[in-house]
Amino acid sequence: MLKLEHIDKRYTEHHALQDINVTFNPHETTVIVGPSGSGKSTLLRSLNLLERPDSGQYTIDDRTIDLSQPLTTDTLLWVRRKTGMVFQQPRMFDHLTIMGNMIEAPVHVLKQSKAQATKHAHELLAAVDLDNTADRYPYQLSGGQTQRVAIARAMAMAPDYLLLDEPTSALDPELEAQVLRVLNDLANDNQSMIIVTHNMDFARHAADRMLFLEDGKINFDGTPDEFFNKPTERINRFLNAFKFDQGEA
């Protein structure tokens, strides 16, 4: 369980997150949507402590962190072990093969043997249909392949929660579909995921739960059915901006 209580975050005069209170349950796919600048990515990055909230409490399982106090390196590493992050434009070590990128953290952080890490990496690459890329270098992959490797690489650290920030927004429709298939498979396998996306069709079919953020506040927290089929006036305007067909799923 991840639980945020009374989370606030400011950037100079911009109030990015305002008194956020939310719990993320295990084995659930939560999709976070909202207009640009609403605080979606700030909220997601706060869960990994890539963004440090100014105040509030963060509970992971049975451990509560006071975010108004300085954080130790051990605390940061523990949180990031629990919450694997996949970025919009993932970066890899260009001088390493895909397999080298896959096993770097498991060997050096988790202290796995190279043989153990390599075996698991092959399994994860096969799961995203990319085991044949193990000996290639990052520059030899397409954008969709790179994003799928990034997901597999994050899973190699066995995080309790997988956090994904606009994982398909930089991809063309064909490559986007490849990545979304992987995320759908993970959702079907009950992997705990929290995803920021603008893809409403994916949100509708993969999410167990939807959050709608605006002006740094959670304005909706409910099921996809409620979000898409019984929207508030504000959410209806938001959906209409996508020219999204709100027919039955």
FENJO-V117714 format. One record per run of one state. SS is the DSSP state (~ for helix, > for strand, _ for the rest). FROM is the first residue (numbers start at 1). TO is the last residue. If there is no record, write none. Layout:
ss:from:to
SS:FROM:TO
SS:FROM:TO
//
This chain:
ss:from:to
_:1:1
>:2:11
_:12:13
>:14:24
_:25:28
>:29:34
_:35:39
~:40:47
_:48:54
>:55:60
_:61:62
>:63:66
_:67:72
~:73:82
>:83:86
_:87:96
>:97:97
~:98:108
_:109:113
~:114:127
_:128:130
~:131:133
_:134:136
>:137:137
~:138:140
_:141:142
~:143:155
_:156:160
>:161:165
_:166:172
~:173:188
_:189:192
>:193:196
_:197:199
~:200:206
_:207:208
>:209:214
_:215:216
>:217:222
_:223:223
~:224:229
_:230:232
~:233:240
_:241:249
//
